[in-house]
């Protein structure tokens, strides 16, 4: 099976409400750029024989005010990876908004509790980030949480093995490239403030990317024992 699924990741849309951490500001994309991207996906899929999926990390309020409306307008859905420790905080999604998003057909996943690097955490830290965060998000959204996005895209064999033991159905990283549609390990592309859909999207779904994603999938399984 060829790797023909493009997973695009957004973080914040428009101007940040809460001052971003160093380096995070570049991941806030203009609202118009985001809307043009969402409305360009159907043509991209038809022209290139791929499937495009959309994800959001961090649980910023713009997921609800800007992200979801454009998706509904384009008759698409997305997976929103929420930080448990930010639910109901200023500038971030509330429990009520999460429940409304679920009712609208969106999927809610976990991005952990505190947006920390999961590599090197002790047992208590991993429990907080991978177990406690999942439960809190499930309680807030009133739905099952079966997918996880790894903060900063940083992982090792131990992180992946723990996620497997916890029965996550799918995990997402910041490793660039295409994935197989049913893959457990999903590479993603993150949009930044310089992203332009007309310029950048075609380059991410060409034959070279399909070949690269197809070849890398079995190599990852061997390297990380997944």
Protein Blocks (a to p, Z undefined) as FASTA:
>chain_A
ZZfbdcdddfbecjdfbdcdehklmmpccfklmmmmmmmmmmmmmmnopacddddehjia
klmmmmmmmmmmnopacdddddfklgoiahiacfklmmmmmmnopacddebjnopafehp
afklmmmmmmmmmmmmmmmnopacfbdcdehhiacfklmmmmmmnopabdcdfbecdddf
klmbdcdddddfkbcfklmmmmmmgmklmmmmmmmmmmmmmmnoZZ
